[in-house]
Amino acid sequence: MNDFFANGFKHIVLTYKRNTVISISCLSVFLFVFLYRFLTYLTFNTSFHDFYFFDQSIWNFVHGKGFYLSIFNMSFLGDHFYPWLLLFVPFYWLYSTPVWLFIGQAVVVLLMAYPVLRIAKEEFGNRGVFVALLLLFAYFPFRMMAHDFHGEIWLAMLVSWVLYALYYKKEKWVYLCAFLMPFAKESAASVIISIGLYYIIIKRSYLKGLFISLWGLVTSILLINVIVPYFGDGSYMYSSKYSYLGESVSDKLLTILTHPHVVFMNMVTTDKILYVFLLFAPLCFLSLRSSFIILLIGPLMQNILSDYYGFYDISAHYSITMIPVIFICAILGLAKIKKNDPDGVNRNLVKYRKIVVFFIGINILCFLFLEARSFIIPYDLKTQYKIISKIPPTASISADQRYFSHLQYRNNIYRLSSQHDSTYVLIKKYKYVTDKEFMKLMNDKKYKVLLSHLIMGTVHSENDIKENRDILNQYLSDDRYSYENKGNLWLFVKKNRHEE
């Protein structure tokens, strides 16, 4: 009996030692995503879209209203099919806080990263794990996984495990992941059909490939044409992102088949070519050397076929699904070169390093000027929380979108404007500089001031600044409201309010 326990403990220790590097790497991914989300929330840097959709819909479900969104007077399921939100309902029932979403998001991203790191270790050892981890953090679309918790993050995790299953020849896992994908997002067909194409083109398994593709096609048609419209206004709003192809799904397919030149001209625009370049260039286009790249066909076509800029914006969440494919294919592409042409690897290694270092440098600048502001704790943070605490939990409020995440557990909350007759109004007067003021600072060579404005993101157009000032001035001149302000935050309270 003692030998049994001794051998069992020895096995656990050896397993841990073999996977220490991967375990530490996965932990770092979890901490990065969680802390990114939590600090953004803590410092009032969460956006209205799309955080409000996830957080308030779960809170409303707990209170028996389904995935209701009070501002839009509709169910969130009328926008996207995200049944996985149900996983968070028990936690919100215990205590309503978006921290549950942050933890869940960090776990899903960790699960996405694990197959990438595991395959990197399989091909290049512990050094490969560290390099893969560094490149993940230095890859702009990956850091977008630490923004809002979109269905694409779940799809990326499932795609990652499909690649893991194909790599280790665990075919049943492929079927399981493909089956679960429609429950991540209604547009999962682009990914599932790509898996089917891999089976048809590469594995020559026509029946399996056809079955997988049909599952993706049928489920997405059902979700997009029936389920989502049922919960919404009777239509699927994202169809308009492909308006040049026609109105209905059949019209779009007919345009693709009968007018391929129209589709081609829409796909080869300068901004879309740049988008594709930015997807592959940071990994030296090594992804194109693996047959698994077929899994990228659907998601990539979904993005570049659209005439909506958000789909082919490298900073948008629509690219997230492709991350595990791009990384695992790059790892396998480099491994293939190493195996077939060892001398070629050594010849090209210096070139690869230069390209990687260049893009790491670009990403450091992107992080500094576009992302770091989310982690900077304002000097008056305690004062802002003190003012917010004065708003009763059931009172109607019109608020600046930065404060929505701390106030949206109520159904009488409105986006800041001069149109709502709310009992409470919360406005932040922003210390922005206009484009002209920015140019003046540049001409005066006040580079330190310029740098601080760029890092904090306080350079805005005159129209944005005017809108903020106009709303503030309107409430200041409204005799129905009294107010108090601490620094740049103003809280207006209706004088003749009834306690809510």
KOLZA-922458 format. One record per residue (C-alpha): x, y, z; residue number from 1; residue in three letters. Coordinates in steps of 0.05 Angstrom, whole numbers, plus 32768, in hexadecimal, padded with zeros to 4 digits. Layout:
! residues N
xx	yy	zz	n	res
X	Y	Z	NUM	ALA;
...
! end
This chain:
! residues 500
xx	yy	zz	n	res
8000	8000	8000	1	MET;
8039	802F	8012	2	ASN;
805A	8020	7FCF	3	ASP;
8019	8030	7FAB	4	PHE;
8014	8075	7FCA	5	PHE;
805E	8082	7FC1	6	ALA;
805B	8070	7F77	7	ASN;
801D	809A	7F6E	8	GLY;
803D	80D6	7F8F	9	PHE;
807C	80CC	7F65	10	LYS;
8051	80CB	7F25	11	HIS;
802F	810C	7F39	12	ILE;
8071	812E	7F47	13	VAL;
8090	8117	7F05	14	LEU;
8052	812C	7EDE	15	THR;
8055	8171	7EFE	16	TYR;
80A0	8178	7EEF	17	LYS;
8094	8165	7EA6	18	ARG;
805E	8199	7E9F	19	ASN;
8079	81D0	7ECD	20	THR;
808A	81FE	7E93	21	VAL;
8045	81F6	7E74	22	ILE;
8023	81FE	7EB8	23	SER;
8048	823F	7EC6	24	ILE;
8039	8258	7E80	25	SER;
7FEF	8248	7E86	26	CYS;
7FED	826A	7ECA	27	LEU;
800D	82A8	7EAB	28	SER;
7FD7	82A9	7E75	29	VAL;
7FA0	82A3	7EA9	30	PHE;
7FBD	82DB	7ED3	31	LEU;
7FC8	8308	7E97	32	PHE;
7F80	8303	7E7F	33	VAL;
7F61	8307	7EC5	34	PHE;
7F8B	8342	7EDC	35	LEU;
7F81	8366	7E9A	36	TYR;
7F36	8360	7EA1	37	ARG;
7F33	836E	7EEB	38	PHE;
7F60	83AC	7EE9	39	LEU;
7F39	83C7	7EAD	40	THR;
7EF9	83BF	7ED6	41	TYR;
7F17	83DA	7F16	42	LEU;
7F30	841A	7EF4	43	THR;
7EEE	8428	7ECE	44	PHE;
7F0C	8417	7E8A	45	ASN;
7ED8	83E4	7E74	46	THR;
7EB1	83F7	7E36	47	SER;
7E65	83F6	7E2E	48	PHE;
7E6A	83C6	7DF4	49	HIS;
7E6C	838C	7DFE	50	ASP;
7E76	8384	7E49	51	PHE;
7E30	839E	7E59	52	TYR;
7E11	8368	7E2D	53	PHE;
7E31	832E	7E53	54	PHE;
7E2F	8348	7E99	55	ASP;
7DE8	8365	7E9D	56	GLN;
7DC9	832C	7E76	57	SER;
7DE3	82F8	7EA8	58	ILE;
7DCC	8324	7EE2	59	TRP;
7D87	8329	7EC3	60	ASN;
7D84	82DE	7EB9	61	PHE;
7D91	82D4	7F03	62	VAL;
7D56	8302	7F10	63	HIS;
7D27	82DB	7EE3	64	GLY;
7D28	8308	7EA6	65	LYS;
7D50	82DC	7E77	66	GLY;
7D8C	82FB	7E54	67	PHE;
7D69	833E	7E53	68	TYR;
7D8D	8380	7E40	69	LEU;
7D66	83BB	7E5D	70	SER;
7D86	83F1	7E31	71	ILE;
7D72	83CC	7DF1	72	PHE;
7D33	83AD	7E0C	73	ASN;
7D46	8369	7DEF	74	MET;
7D66	8327	7E00	75	SER;
7DB1	8321	7DF4	76	PHE;
7DA1	82E1	7DCF	77	LEU;
7D82	830E	7D9A	78	GLY;
7DC9	8328	7D8C	79	ASP;
7DF4	82EA	7D95	80	HIS;
7DE8	82A1	7DA8	81	PHE;
7E12	829B	7DE7	82	TYR;
7DF2	8263	7E10	83	PRO;
7E34	825B	7E36	84	TRP;
7E1F	8298	7E5E	85	LEU;
7DF5	8267	7E85	86	LEU;
7E35	824B	7EA4	87	LEU;
7E3C	828C	7ECB	88	PHE;
7DF4	8290	7EE5	89	VAL;
7E01	8266	7F24	90	PRO;
7E3C	8292	7F37	91	PHE;
7E15	82D2	7F2C	92	TYR;
7DDE	82B4	7F56	93	TRP;
7E10	82AC	7F8F	94	LEU;
7E2B	82F2	7F86	95	TYR;
7E23	831F	7F4A	96	SER;
7E65	8339	7F32	97	THR;
7E88	833A	7EEE	98	PRO;
7EC6	831C	7F0F	99	VAL;
7EA6	82D8	7F00	100	TRP;
7EAA	82EA	7EB6	101	LEU;
7EF3	82FE	7EBD	102	PHE;
7F04	82BC	7EDE	103	ILE;
7EDE	8294	7EA9	104	GLY;
7EFE	82BB	7E71	105	GLN;
7F44	82AF	7E8D	106	ALA;
7F36	8264	7E93	107	VAL;
7F1D	825F	7E4B	108	VAL;
7F5A	8285	7E30	109	VAL;
7F87	8258	7E5A	110	LEU;
7F65	821B	7E3A	111	LEU;
7F70	8239	7DF6	112	MET;
7FBA	8245	7E03	113	ALA;
7FC8	81FF	7E1F	114	TYR;
7FC8	81D9	7DDD	115	PRO;
7FF4	820E	7DBE	116	VAL;
8027	8208	7DF6	117	LEU;
8022	81BC	7DF9	118	ARG;
8030	81B5	7DAE	119	ILE;
8069	81E8	7DB4	120	ALA;
8088	81BD	7DEA	121	LYS;
807E	817E	7DC1	122	GLU;
80A3	819C	7D86	123	GLU;
80D7	81C9	7DA7	124	PHE;
80DA	81B8	7DF1	125	GLY;
80D5	81E9	7E2B	126	ASN;
80F6	8220	7E02	127	ARG;
80BF	821A	7DCF	128	GLY;
808B	8224	7E07	129	VAL;
80AC	8265	7E1E	130	PHE;
80B2	827F	7DD7	131	VAL;
806A	826E	7DC7	132	ALA;
8053	8290	7E07	133	LEU;
807C	82CE	7DF7	134	LEU;
8060	82D1	7DB1	135	LEU;
8018	82C9	7DCA	136	LEU;
8020	8305	7DF9	137	PHE;
8041	832C	7DC0	138	ALA;
8009	831B	7D8F	139	TYR;
7FD5	8353	7D8E	140	PHE;
7F97	8328	7D80	141	PRO;
7FA9	82FB	7DBB	142	PHE;
7FA9	8336	7DEB	143	ARG;
7F64	8347	7DD1	144	MET;
7F4E	8306	7DF3	145	MET;
7F56	832D	7E34	146	ALA;
7F20	835F	7E1E	147	HIS;
7ED6	834C	7E1C	148	ASP;
7EC1	8304	7E23	149	PHE;
7EA8	82F5	7DDD	150	HIS;
7E92	82B3	7DBF	151	GLY;
7ED1	82B4	7D94	152	GLU;
7EFA	82A5	7DD2	153	ILE;
7ED2	8265	7DDD	154	TRP;
7EDA	8254	7D93	155	LEU;
7F25	8260	7D97	156	ALA;
7F2A	8230	7DD2	157	MET;
7F03	81FA	7DAD	158	LEU;
7F2B	8203	7D6D	159	VAL;
7F6B	81FD	7D96	160	SER;
7F54	81BA	7DB1	161	TRP;
7F3F	81A3	7D6C	162	VAL;
7F87	81AF	7D55	163	LEU;
7FA0	818C	7D94	164	TYR;
7F74	8150	7D84	165	ALA;
7F8A	814E	7D3B	166	LEU;
7FD3	8154	7D50	167	TYR;
7FCE	811B	7D83	168	TYR;
7F9D	80F4	7D58	169	LYS;
7F63	80F6	7D8B	170	LYS;
7F2B	80FA	7D58	171	GLU;
7EF2	80F4	7D89	172	LYS;
7F07	8137	7DA7	173	TRP;
7F00	8157	7D63	174	VAL;
7EB7	8141	7D5F	175	TYR;
7EA9	8159	7DA6	176	LEU;
7EC7	819E	7D99	177	CYS;
7EA3	81A5	7D57	178	ALA;
7E62	8192	7D79	179	PHE;
7E6B	81C8	7DAF	180	LEU;
7E7E	8201	7D80	181	MET;
7E37	8218	7D6E	182	PRO;
7E2C	8223	7DB9	183	PHE;
7E66	8254	7DB9	184	ALA;
7E4B	8282	7D83	185	LYS;
7E17	827F	7D4D	186	GLU;
7E4A	828A	7D15	187	SER;
7E73	824C	7D27	188	ALA;
7E66	822F	7CE2	189	ALA;
7EA3	8253	7CC7	190	SER;
7ECF	822A	7CF6	191	VAL;
7EA9	81E8	7CF3	192	ILE;
7EA7	81E7	7CA7	193	ILE;
7EF2	81F4	7CA6	194	SER;
7EFC	81B6	7CD2	195	ILE;
7ED1	818F	7CA0	196	GLY;
7EFC	81A9	7C67	197	LEU;
7F3A	8191	7C8A	198	TYR;
7F1D	814B	7C8E	199	TYR;
7F09	814D	7C45	200	ILE;
7F48	816C	7C27	201	ILE;
7F80	8153	7C54	202	ILE;
7F66	8113	7C74	203	LYS;
7F3C	80FE	7C37	204	ARG;
7F06	80EA	7C68	205	SER;
7ECB	8104	7C3F	206	TYR;
7E92	80EA	7C68	207	LEU;
7EAD	8104	7CAA	208	LYS;
7EBE	8147	7C8B	209	GLY;
7E79	814D	7C6C	210	LEU;
7E57	813B	7CAE	211	PHE;
7E7F	816E	7CD5	212	ILE;
7E73	81A4	7CA1	213	SER;
7E28	8196	7CA0	214	LEU;
7E25	819C	7CEB	215	TRP;
7E44	81E1	7CE8	216	GLY;
7E19	81F8	7CAD	217	LEU;
7DD6	81DF	7CC9	218	VAL;
7DE0	81F8	7D10	219	THR;
7DF7	823E	7CF9	220	SER;
7DBD	8245	7CC8	221	ILE;
7D8D	8231	7D00	222	LEU;
7DAC	8261	7D32	223	LEU;
7DB3	829C	7D02	224	ILE;
7D70	8295	7CDF	225	ASN;
7D44	827C	7D17	226	VAL;
7D5F	827E	7D5F	227	ILE;
7D81	82C2	7D61	228	VAL;
7D49	82E6	7D3A	229	PRO;
7D16	82C7	7D69	230	TYR;
7D36	82E9	7DA5	231	PHE;
7D43	8329	7D7E	232	GLY;
7D1D	8353	7D4C	233	ASP;
7D13	831B	7D1A	234	GLY;
7D55	8324	7CF5	235	SER;
7D9F	8317	7CFE	236	TYR;
7DC1	835A	7D01	237	MET;
7E06	8341	7CED	238	TYR;
7DEE	832C	7CA8	239	SER;
7DF2	8376	7C97	240	SER;
7E3E	8372	7C9F	241	LYS;
7E3D	834F	7C5B	242	TYR;
7E0A	837D	7C3A	243	SER;
7E2D	8380	7BF7	244	TYR;
7E1F	8335	7BEE	245	LEU;
7DD4	833C	7BF4	246	GLY;
7D9C	833B	7C28	247	GLU;
7D8F	82F2	7C39	248	SER;
7DC0	82B8	7C43	249	VAL;
7DAB	829B	7C00	250	SER;
7DB7	82DE	7BDE	251	ASP;
7DFD	82E1	7BFC	252	LYS;
7E0E	829B	7BE6	253	LEU;
7DF3	82AA	7BA0	254	LEU;
7E1F	82E8	7B9B	255	THR;
7E5C	82C1	7BB0	256	ILE;
7E4F	828C	7B7B	257	LEU;
7E39	82B8	7B41	258	THR;
7E62	82F7	7B4D	259	HIS;
7EA6	82DF	7B67	260	PRO;
7EC8	831E	7B4B	261	HIS;
7E9E	8349	7B7B	262	VAL;
7EB3	831D	7BB5	263	VAL;
7EFC	831D	7B9F	264	PHE;
7F00	8369	7B98	265	MET;
7EE2	8371	7BDD	266	ASN;
7F16	8341	7BFB	267	MET;
7F55	835F	7BDD	268	VAL;
7F4F	83A6	7BF8	269	THR;
7F8D	83C5	7C17	270	THR;
7F72	83C3	7C5E	271	ASP;
7F60	8378	7C59	272	LYS;
7FA4	8366	7C3B	273	ILE;
7FC4	838B	7C75	274	LEU;
7F96	8366	7CA6	275	TYR;
7FAC	8322	7C8A	276	VAL;
7FF5	8338	7C8C	277	PHE;
7FEF	834C	7CD6	278	LEU;
7FD1	8309	7CE7	279	LEU;
800A	82E0	7CCA	280	PHE;
8048	830D	7CC8	281	ALA;
8057	830D	7D14	282	PRO;
8064	82C1	7D0E	283	LEU;
808B	82C8	7CCD	284	CYS;
8053	82A8	7CA3	285	PHE;
8068	8264	7CBE	286	LEU;
801F	8253	7CC9	287	SER;
8017	8249	7C7E	288	LEU;
8045	820C	7C81	289	ARG;
8014	81E0	7CA7	290	SER;
7FD8	81BB	7C8A	291	SER;
7FB0	81D0	7CC8	292	PHE;
7FAC	8215	7CA9	293	ILE;
7F6E	81FD	7C86	294	ILE;
7F49	8208	7CC7	295	LEU;
7F55	8252	7CBC	296	LEU;
7F2F	8255	7C7A	297	ILE;
7EE9	8260	7C98	298	GLY;
7EF9	8293	7CCF	299	PRO;
7F27	82BB	7CA0	300	LEU;
7EF3	82BC	7C68	301	MET;
7EBD	82D1	7C99	302	GLN;
7EE7	830E	7CAA	303	ASN;
7F01	8324	7C67	304	ILE;
7EC0	8318	7C42	305	LEU;
7E9E	834C	7C6D	306	SER;
7E99	8395	7C5B	307	ASP;
7E97	83A8	7CA5	308	TYR;
7EDB	83C1	7CBC	309	TYR;
7ED6	83A1	7D01	310	GLY;
7EDC	835B	7CE3	311	PHE;
7F20	8368	7CC5	312	TYR;
7F3A	8396	7CFC	313	ASP;
7F76	8374	7D1C	314	ILE;
7F62	8391	7D60	315	SER;
7F1B	8376	7D5D	316	ALA;
7F04	8334	7D7D	317	HIS;
7EF1	8314	7D3B	318	TYR;
7F39	82FD	7D30	319	SER;
7F3D	82D8	7D72	320	ILE;
7F23	8296	7D56	321	THR;
7F5F	8291	7D28	322	MET;
7F95	8299	7D5D	323	ILE;
7F9F	824F	7D6F	324	PRO;
7FA1	823B	7D25	325	VAL;
7FD5	8270	7D14	326	ILE;
8001	825E	7D4F	327	PHE;
7FFD	8212	7D4C	328	ILE;
8007	8214	7D01	329	CYS;
8044	8241	7D0A	330	ALA;
8062	8210	7D3D	331	ILE;
8056	81D5	7D0F	332	LEU;
806F	81FC	7CD3	333	GLY;
80B1	820B	7CF5	334	LEU;
80B6	81C3	7D0C	335	ALA;
80AC	81AB	7CC5	336	LYS;
80E4	81D8	7CAC	337	ILE;
8111	81C0	7CE4	338	LYS;
8103	8177	7CD2	339	LYS;
8107	817D	7C86	340	ASN;
813D	81B3	7C80	341	ASP;
8166	81BC	7CC0	342	PRO;
8198	81E9	7C9D	343	ASP;
815E	8213	7C83	344	GLY;
8147	8220	7CCA	345	VAL;
818C	8239	7CDE	346	ASN;
818F	8265	7CA0	347	ARG;
814B	8284	7CAC	348	ASN;
814E	8287	7CF8	349	LEU;
8170	82CB	7CF9	350	VAL;
813C	82E7	7CC9	351	LYS;
8103	82C9	7CF2	352	TYR;
811F	82E7	7D32	353	ARG;
8124	832C	7D12	354	LYS;
80DC	8329	7CFB	355	ILE;
80C3	8311	7D3E	356	VAL;
80EA	8345	7D65	357	VAL;
80CF	837C	7D37	358	PHE;
8087	8367	7D44	359	PHE;
8094	8360	7D8E	360	ILE;
80AC	83A8	7D8D	361	GLY;
806E	83BE	7D68	362	ILE;
8042	839A	7D9B	363	ASN;
8067	83BB	7DD5	364	ILE;
8055	83FF	7DB7	365	LEU;
800D	83E8	7DAC	366	CYS;
8009	83D2	7DF4	367	PHE;
8027	8413	7E0D	368	LEU;
7FFC	8442	7DE4	369	PHE;
7FBB	841A	7DDF	370	LEU;
7FB5	83EB	7E1A	371	GLU;
7FE0	8402	7E55	372	ALA;
7FAD	8439	7E66	373	ARG;
7F7E	8403	7E7F	374	SER;
7FAD	83F1	7EB8	375	PHE;
7FBE	8437	7ED0	376	ILE;
7F9A	8444	7F12	377	ILE;
7F80	848C	7F14	378	PRO;
7F93	84B6	7F50	379	TYR;
7F49	84C3	7F60	380	ASP;
7F32	847A	7F5B	381	LEU;
7F1B	8478	7FA3	382	LYS;
7EF3	84B9	7F99	383	THR;
7ED0	849D	7F5C	384	GLN;
7EBA	845F	7F83	385	TYR;
7EA2	848C	7FBB	386	LYS;
7E75	84B4	7F8C	387	ILE;
7E59	8475	7F6B	388	ILE;
7E48	8458	7FAF	389	SER;
7E16	8491	7FB9	390	LYS;
7DE9	8477	7F81	391	ILE;
7DB2	844A	7F9D	392	PRO;
7DB2	8403	7F7E	393	PRO;
7D6C	840B	7F62	394	THR;
7D70	8454	7F4B	395	ALA;
7D6A	8466	7F01	396	SER;
7DAB	8481	7EE6	397	ILE;
7DC9	849C	7EA6	398	SER;
7E14	848F	7EA8	399	ALA;
7E55	8497	7E83	400	ASP;
7E64	8454	7E63	401	GLN;
7EA4	844C	7E8C	402	ARG;
7E7A	8444	7ECA	403	TYR;
7E46	8416	7EAD	404	PHE;
7E69	83D7	7EC5	405	SER;
7E61	83ED	7F0D	406	HIS;
7E18	8403	7F07	407	LEU;
7DF6	83D4	7ED5	408	GLN;
7DD5	83A5	7F07	409	TYR;
7D94	83CB	7EFD	410	ARG;
7D64	83D1	7EC3	411	ASN;
7D5C	841D	7EC6	412	ASN;
7DA1	842F	7EAF	413	ILE;
7DAD	8458	7E70	414	TYR;
7DE7	846E	7E46	415	ARG;
7DFC	84B6	7E54	416	LEU;
7DD6	84E9	7E2B	417	SER;
7DA9	8525	7E34	418	SER;
7D6C	84FC	7E22	419	GLN;
7D60	84D3	7E61	420	HIS;
7D39	84ED	7E9D	421	ASP;
7D61	84C4	7ECF	422	SER;
7D62	84D0	7F1A	423	THR;
7DAE	84CD	7F1A	424	TYR;
7DDF	84E2	7EE4	425	VAL;
7E29	84D1	7EE7	426	LEU;
7E58	84F8	7EB9	427	ILE;
7EA3	84FA	7EB5	428	LYS;
7EC2	8539	7E99	429	LYS;
7EFD	851F	7E70	430	TYR;
7F3F	8543	7E6C	431	LYS;
7F47	8539	7E22	432	TYR;
7F72	8560	7DF3	433	VAL;
7F5B	856F	7DAC	434	THR;
7F80	855E	7D6D	435	ASP;
7F94	85A7	7D66	436	LYS;
7FAD	85AB	7DAE	437	GLU;
7FD5	856C	7DA3	438	PHE;
7FF7	858A	7D65	439	MET;
8007	85C9	7D8D	440	LYS;
8028	859F	7DC3	441	LEU;
8051	857D	7D8D	442	MET;
8066	85C0	7D6F	443	ASN;
8079	85D8	7DB5	444	ASP;
80A3	8598	7DBD	445	LYS;
8080	8583	7DFD	446	LYS;
808E	853A	7DF0	447	TYR;
8083	8521	7E37	448	LYS;
803E	853F	7E38	449	VAL;
8030	8522	7DF3	450	LEU;
8047	84DD	7E09	451	LEU;
801A	84DE	7E47	452	SER;
7FDD	84F1	7E1D	453	HIS;
7FEC	84B9	7DEB	454	LEU;
7FF4	8484	7E22	455	ILE;
7FB5	849B	7E47	456	MET;
7F8D	84A1	7E07	457	GLY;
7F77	84E8	7E15	458	THR;
7F7D	8502	7DCE	459	VAL;
7F37	8509	7DB0	460	HIS;
7F13	852F	7D7A	461	SER;
7EF2	8571	7D89	462	GLU;
7EAD	8551	7D7D	463	ASN;
7EB8	851D	7DB4	464	ASP;
7ECF	8552	7DE5	465	ILE;
7E95	8580	7DD3	466	LYS;
7E62	8548	7DDD	467	GLU;
7E7D	853A	7E22	468	ASN;
7E7D	8583	7E36	469	ARG;
7E37	8590	7E18	470	ASP;
7E17	8559	7E41	471	ILE;
7E3A	8570	7E81	472	LEU;
7E25	85B9	7E76	473	ASN;
7DDD	85A5	7E67	474	GLN;
7DD6	8583	7EAA	475	TYR;
7DFB	85BB	7ECE	476	LEU;
7DC7	85EB	7EB4	477	SER;
7D8C	85BE	7EC3	478	ASP;
7D68	85D8	7F01	479	ASP;
7D49	8594	7F10	480	ARG;
7D8D	8578	7F25	481	TYR;
7DBC	8585	7F5E	482	SER;
7E03	856B	7F58	483	TYR;
7E45	855E	7F78	484	GLU;
7E87	8553	7F57	485	ASN;
7ECA	8537	7F6D	486	LYS;
7F01	8548	7F3C	487	GLY;
7EE7	8536	7EF7	488	ASN;
7EAC	850B	7F0C	489	LEU;
7E67	852B	7F12	490	TRP;
7E2A	850B	7F33	491	LEU;
7DE7	852C	7F25	492	PHE;
7DAB	851C	7F50	493	VAL;
7D63	8530	7F40	494	LYS;
7D4B	855F	7F77	495	LYS;
7D03	8546	7F7C	496	ASN;
7D16	84FC	7F77	497	ARG;
7CEF	84C7	7F9A	498	HIS;
7D18	8493	7FBE	499	GLU;
7D20	8458	7F8F	500	GLU;
! end
